[in-house]
Amino acid sequence: MREKFEAILKGHGIYGEDPEEILYAVQEMLLLVADEIKEKEPYAVNSIDRLEKAAYEVHDLATDM
């Protein structure tokens, strides 16, 4: 799977980066957005839930590599 992720990154012009670190960064970004929505719009539980679930799925991808 790692090779396929690296090919995807190269397809987007991202060379020499560690795919796991990119995935962990995406996870952090998703959780950051979820936290901001919690502060500003705590009633948006569906959006918050989707973002948090997506973050954990991304984390799982990173750890499976």
C-alpha positions in Angstrom: 0.0 0.0 0.0 2.9 2.4 0.8 4.0 2.3 -2.9 0.5 3.2 -4.0 0.3 6.1 -1.6 3.7 7.4 -2.8 2.5 7.2 -6.4 -0.6 9.2 -5.5 1.6 11.8 -3.8 3.9 12.0 -6.8 0.8 12.4 -9.0 0.0 15.5 -6.9 3.6 16.9 -7.2 4.6 15.8 -3.6 8.0 14.2 -3.7 10.2 12.9 -0.9 7.6 13.1 1.9 6.8 10.4 4.3 3.2 9.2 3.6 2.5 8.4 7.2 3.5 11.9 8.3 1.2 13.4 5.7 -1.7 11.2 6.9 -1.0 12.2 10.5 -1.1 15.9 9.4 -4.4 15.3 7.7 -5.8 13.6 10.9 -4.7 16.7 12.9 -6.4 19.0 10.4 -9.7 17.1 10.6 -9.6 17.1 14.4 -8.8 20.8 14.4 -11.8 21.6 12.2 -14.0 19.4 14.4 -12.9 21.2 17.5 -13.5 24.6 15.9 -17.0 23.6 14.9 -17.6 22.3 18.5 -16.7 25.8 19.8 -18.7 27.8 17.3 -21.6 25.5 16.4 -21.8 22.7 19.1 -25.2 21.7 17.8 -23.7 20.6 14.5 -23.2 17.1 15.9 -23.4 15.3 12.5 -20.6 17.4 11.0 -18.5 17.0 14.1 -19.1 13.2 14.1 -18.2 12.9 10.4 -15.0 14.8 10.9 -13.9 12.8 13.9 -14.7 9.5 12.2 -12.7 10.6 9.2 -9.8 11.6 11.4 -9.7 8.1 13.0 -10.0 6.4 9.6 -7.0 8.5 8.4 -5.1 7.5 11.5 -5.8 3.8 10.8 -4.5 4.2 7.3 -1.3 5.7 8.6 -0.8 2.9 11.2 -1.6 0.2 8.7 1.3 1.2 6.5 
